[in-house]
C-alpha cells in the first residue's frame, strides 16, 4: 500500500463533524479514469440481466438465484432486481475494477481512522438504478428486502444489541455517475441519527429530517452504519451507478461466503485481509499474519495502530 494514502487520514475537523452528523462527503475520491473503469465494469456485469426483457424470465431467474447457495453462483452472475435497480451482490469479486475499490487510498485511511486495524468488508453491493420513467428497465421488486425505506444497516444487530449500539461498522458509497442534482436516485441520510436509540421513529418523521447526498461522479460518502438512510427513486435520464462497501470489525460476521484466492487477487496481504481472509479464531484473537494492516500502520501511522 502506497504511503501517499496517509494524506487522506481523518482530520480532527472531519472526525468532529462525523461524530456529530454520522456521515461525510469525500469529493474526488476517484480520478476520472477510475470513474470510467468502474462505470464500464458495472455495465459489463449487469449487461446479461438487461438483455432479459421478458418479465416472467426475469422473475424465474431471481427465484432460481434465491434458492442457490451463494457459493454456487459465480460473482459475475450474482445480479438481481430491486425495484428499478439491478444489484450486484458481491461486486468486489465480480470484476477487477471493482476489486480495486476495497483499498481506495482516499477512503480506506478514513475507515481505519474510525474503526482501527482489525477490519474487513462484511457487506457489499453495487446498484445500477435506471429511470423510473423508462419502460424497458426492471420494474418489480426482488424476493429480498428493498432499500426504499429508512433503515439502519446491520439487520438483527440493531434489534438485539440493546438500545444504544457502539460503532461496529461504517459504509463507503462510491459514485460512478453524477448524482449532483435532485431525482437521481439520491441516497438520503438523517444527520445525527446514528446517536439515536432503537427503535427509529416512523418514516414520516425521518423524511422531514433527511438530507440528500448530491455529489458529482467520482465522489464518495462515508457513513456510520447506524445512521438512518434510504435510497430514492431515479426520475432523471441519468443511470445512477454506485458501489457500497461496508467495513466492520472482523468479528462481525461477513454477509458473504467468498474468500479471496491468491490466483485471483494476488499476494497483497492487506487487500486479502479486507476481502475476508483469515480464520474464525483469528477474528477475535488475531495473529499478526492475519492482520497485516496493523503492522503497516505501526510502521507508517502509529495513531491508527494504537488500538
Helices and strands as residue ranges (DSSP letters): G 3-8, H 12-21, E 23-26, H 32-50, H 55-67, G 70-72, G 75-77, E 79-82, E 85-88, G 91-93, H 96-99, G 100-103, H 108-115, E 119-129, H 156-160, E 169-175, E 188-190, G 193-195, H 203-209, E 210-212, E 220-224, E 229-230, E 240-249, H 262-265, H 269-274, G 281-283, G 288-290, H 292-300
